[in-house]
Amino acid sequence: MEILHKTCLIFTLIGALNWGLVGFFDFNLVTALFEESSMIVKIIYDIVGICAIINTMLLFKHFTDDPIK
């Protein structure tokens, strides 16, 4: 499970860096590497979104864990 969590964290960070590039420089790295309307761009965005959901669930899991353990 830890490998999945780390992989999701990496994808979420890549997505965040891409959005930083879009915000600061109006440059989308994903569409620069692949054709803008290609299916792989949609798949990459889907993977990043799913990984963000998994990371959010991990965050709330740590809030519900018993701190006395």
LINHUVEN-V966653 format. One record per helix or strand of 2 or more residues. SS is the DSSP state (h for helix, s for strand). FROM is the first residue (numbers start at 0). TO is the last residue. If there is no record, write none. Layout:
SS;FROM;TO + SS;FROM;TO
This chain:
h;1;24 + h;28;32 + h;38;63
